[in-house]
C-alpha cells in the first residue's frame, strides 16, 4: 500500500506570522486532510540573531488559534546543525564545495570591476543578488586550509560547475496542481470538509546554474536556507512541498542538492502569495498586519480562514 503523503509548514521565527503564512499553513492542512496524510511543523530557526524563542511560542499560538493541528514531532532546525555541518564537509571532501573568505564589500568591488571591464550588467541570481564572481573558487588548497586554520571567517559555497558535473541531470521538478473540491451538500458556512486536493502533476526542467555558486553554509551557521530545507524535507519524509511562489526559483537549486545528497525529491506546489492593497507581498518591513494584530483588532479565526478561501 502506498504510504500516506506528508506535508509541512516551515515558518522562520523572525517575525510574527501574517496572512501569507496563514494561507500557506491552511492550504497544507487542507491538502493533508483531503489526502489522508500528515502535516508537520518545522521551525526554521537557523538564524541565531533573528530567531527568538518568544516568536516560536507566538507562532505556535497563532497557528493553534487559526485551528491548525500538526502531527508530532515538531522539528527545529537549530537542533540539527551538526547534521548540516557533516553534509557540508561531505560536499567539500567530494570537491563540490569550497570555503569563501570574501566579505560583501569584496564581492561588490569585484562585481563592479567586472561590470566596468565588460560593459555588461552583472548577471544576477533569482533573488536579484549579483552572481558570485568566483574569487575563492580556485584558491590553492594550502592557502584555503591555512586561512581556515587561522580562524578567518568564511562561508561555504557550492561549486556549481563541479556539482553539475557530479550530477549532470537534466534536473526536473515535479509540480502538482491544486484543485478545489466543491463541498456539495454542505450548507454555506457550515462544515469543515476538505475544499482542496492535490491535482494532476507535470514536470519541468530545472536550471540550478542560475544560482551561480550559492552559499550552502553561512559564516555564523553551518548551513543555509537551501541546504537545511532540502535535508529536512528528506529527513522528515516530506512528499509534498506546498509553499509560496516567492520560493519557486529556489526549487531549481533544491532538486540539484537532492541529487547530490542522494535523497528523493518531493513534489512541489508554489501557491500565489497574499498581496497587500498596493500589490506587494506582505512583509514585516512593509508593516503588514500580523495575525496577532488582526486578532487584537477583533478579527475571528473563522473570518480569516474564510477570507483566505478556507472553511
Ligand atoms: N522558512 C521559509 C519561510 O518562512 C519557508 C521555507 C519553505 O517553505 O521551503 O519563508
Boltz pocket constraint, residues with backbone or C-beta under 6 A from the ligand:
constraints:
  - pocket:
      binder: B
      contacts: [[A, 10], [A, 11], [A, 12], [A, 44], [A, 229], [A, 242], [A, 243], [A, 244], [A, 247]]
      max_distance: 6.0
